């Protein structure tokens, strides 16, 4: 039986927040893949839609992911009465986990969808 510490729970929350924000930031590329997987669109349509969304509106999707990350950090720190620089330093593991996991999800899904685009293209 393991005992879960506050730091462990904070890291898990950071991981969850990072996954959500990273996924929101790359939705422009993932949504066409989902359309293909459920049979609504063809591979060629999905590539065209993905290119349009990424190159035209990619900045908006990334800004949305960043906004989700900022809101998650503010809510997390407020719930712990630590919404200050000192509080952020105290919860650095959670914040670092959020940044790393969000970046990893974004990069991983970006390269996965690029690979699918090359494969289907």
Sine and cosine of phi, psi and omega as CSV:
sin_phi,cos_phi,sin_psi,cos_psi,sin_omega,cos_omega
0.00,0.00,0.80,-0.60,0.00,-1.00
-0.97,-0.23,0.51,-0.86,0.04,-1.00
-0.98,-0.21,0.82,-0.57,-0.01,-1.00
-1.00,0.02,0.82,-0.57,-0.02,-1.00
-1.00,0.02,0.17,-0.99,0.05,-1.00
-0.89,0.46,-0.60,0.80,0.01,-1.00
-0.90,0.44,-0.65,0.76,0.03,-1.00
-0.89,0.45,-0.68,0.74,0.03,-1.00
-0.91,0.42,-0.60,0.80,0.03,-1.00
-0.91,0.42,-0.65,0.76,0.02,-1.00
-0.91,0.41,-0.64,0.77,0.04,-1.00
-0.90,0.43,-0.65,0.76,0.05,-1.00
-0.91,0.42,-0.65,0.76,0.05,-1.00
-0.89,0.46,-0.64,0.77,0.04,-1.00
-0.89,0.45,-0.71,0.70,0.01,-1.00
-0.89,0.45,-0.72,0.69,0.00,-1.00
-0.89,0.45,-0.63,0.77,0.04,-1.00
-0.92,0.40,-0.65,0.76,0.03,-1.00
-0.89,0.46,-0.69,0.72,-0.01,-1.00
-0.91,0.41,-0.73,0.68,-0.04,-1.00
-0.93,0.37,-0.63,0.77,0.04,-1.00
-0.91,0.42,-0.64,0.76,0.02,-1.00
-0.92,0.39,-0.64,0.77,0.03,-1.00
-0.90,0.44,-0.59,0.81,-0.03,-1.00
-0.94,0.33,-0.42,0.91,-0.06,-1.00
-0.95,-0.32,0.21,0.98,0.01,-1.00
-0.84,0.55,-0.47,0.88,0.00,-1.00
-0.87,0.50,-0.52,0.85,-0.03,-1.00
-0.99,-0.12,-0.46,0.89,-0.06,-1.00
-0.99,0.17,-0.58,0.82,-0.06,-1.00
-0.87,0.49,-0.65,0.76,0.07,-1.00
-0.90,0.44,-0.56,0.83,0.04,-1.00
-0.91,0.41,-0.65,0.76,0.03,-1.00
-0.89,0.46,-0.65,0.76,0.03,-1.00
-0.88,0.48,-0.61,0.79,0.05,-1.00
-0.93,0.37,-0.68,0.73,-0.05,-1.00
-0.91,0.42,-0.54,0.84,0.03,-1.00
-1.00,0.00,0.00,1.00,0.12,-0.99
1.00,0.06,0.28,0.96,-0.01,-1.00
-1.00,0.07,-0.48,0.88,-0.05,-1.00
-0.72,-0.69,0.33,-0.94,0.08,-1.00
-1.00,0.02,0.17,-0.99,0.02,-1.00
-0.88,0.47,-0.67,0.74,-0.01,-1.00
-0.91,0.41,-0.66,0.76,0.05,-1.00
-0.90,0.45,-0.65,0.76,-0.01,-1.00
-0.91,0.42,-0.64,0.77,0.03,-1.00
-0.90,0.44,-0.69,0.72,0.03,-1.00
-0.89,0.46,-0.72,0.69,0.02,-1.00
-0.89,0.45,-0.69,0.72,0.02,-1.00
-0.88,0.47,-0.68,0.73,0.05,-1.00
-0.89,0.45,-0.69,0.73,0.02,-1.00
-0.89,0.46,-0.74,0.67,-0.01,-1.00
-0.90,0.44,-0.68,0.74,-0.07,-1.00
-0.95,0.32,-0.74,0.67,-0.10,-1.00
-0.99,0.16,-0.41,0.91,0.00,-1.00
-0.99,-0.11,-0.71,0.71,-0.11,-0.99
-0.89,-0.46,0.22,0.98,-0.03,-1.00
-0.84,0.54,-0.62,0.79,0.01,-1.00
-0.88,0.48,-0.58,0.81,-0.01,-1.00
-0.94,0.35,-0.64,0.77,0.03,-1.00
-0.91,0.41,-0.68,0.73,0.03,-1.00
-0.91,0.41,-0.62,0.79,0.05,-1.00
-0.90,0.43,-0.62,0.78,0.04,-1.00
-0.90,0.44,-0.68,0.73,0.06,-1.00
-0.89,0.45,-0.66,0.75,0.05,-1.00
-0.91,0.42,-0.64,0.77,0.05,-1.00
-0.88,0.47,-0.67,0.74,0.04,-1.00
-0.88,0.47,-0.68,0.74,0.02,-1.00
-0.89,0.45,-0.68,0.73,-0.01,-1.00
-0.91,0.42,-0.70,0.71,0.02,-1.00
-0.89,0.46,-0.66,0.75,0.02,-1.00
-0.89,0.46,-0.67,0.74,0.01,-1.00
-0.91,0.42,-0.71,0.70,-0.01,-1.00
-0.88,0.47,-0.73,0.69,0.02,-1.00
-0.89,0.45,-0.67,0.75,0.01,-1.00
-0.88,0.48,-0.74,0.68,-0.03,-1.00
-0.94,0.33,-0.57,0.82,0.03,-1.00
-0.92,0.40,-0.62,0.78,0.01,-1.00
-0.90,0.43,-0.39,0.92,0.01,-1.00
-0.97,-0.22,0.20,0.98,-0.05,-1.00
0.75,0.66,0.72,0.70,-0.05,-1.00
-0.74,-0.68,0.55,0.83,-0.07,-1.00
-0.99,0.10,0.93,0.38,0.05,-1.00
-0.44,-0.90,0.10,-0.99,0.04,-1.00
-0.90,0.43,-0.60,0.80,0.03,-1.00
-0.90,0.43,-0.67,0.74,0.04,-1.00
-0.91,0.40,-0.62,0.78,0.04,-1.00
-0.90,0.43,-0.62,0.79,0.05,-1.00
-0.91,0.42,-0.58,0.81,0.00,-1.00
-0.92,0.39,-0.51,0.86,-0.03,-1.00
-0.95,-0.32,0.59,0.81,-0.09,-1.00
-0.90,0.44,-0.52,0.85,-0.01,-1.00
-0.90,0.43,-0.69,0.73,0.01,-1.00
-0.89,0.45,-0.71,0.71,-0.03,-1.00
-0.92,0.39,-0.64,0.77,0.04,-1.00
-0.91,0.41,-0.63,0.77,0.04,-1.00
-0.89,0.45,-0.64,0.76,0.03,-1.00
-0.87,0.50,-0.75,0.66,-0.04,-1.00
-0.91,0.42,-0.71,0.70,-0.04,-1.00
-0.92,0.38,-0.72,0.70,-0.03,-1.00
-0.94,0.35,-0.61,0.79,0.05,-1.00
-0.89,0.45,-0.70,0.71,0.05,-1.00
-0.91,0.42,-0.63,0.78,0.00,-1.00
-0.92,0.39,-0.66,0.75,0.03,-1.00
-0.90,0.44,-0.72,0.69,0.00,-1.00
-0.86,0.50,-0.78,0.63,-0.04,-1.00
-0.90,0.43,-0.68,0.73,-0.02,-1.00
-0.89,0.45,-0.73,0.69,0.01,-1.00
-0.94,0.34,-0.54,0.84,0.06,-1.00
-0.88,0.47,-0.77,0.64,-0.03,-1.00
-0.94,0.35,-0.54,0.84,0.05,-1.00
-0.90,0.43,-0.70,0.71,0.01,-1.00
-0.94,0.35,-0.55,0.84,0.09,-1.00
-0.90,0.44,-0.66,0.75,0.03,-1.00
-0.88,0.47,-0.69,0.72,0.03,-1.00
-0.89,0.45,-0.62,0.79,0.04,-1.00
-0.88,0.47,-0.64,0.77,0.03,-1.00
-0.94,0.35,-0.63,0.77,-0.04,-1.00
-0.93,0.38,-0.70,0.72,-0.01,-1.00
-0.99,0.15,-0.39,0.92,-0.10,-0.99
-0.97,0.23,0.00,0.00,0.00,0.00
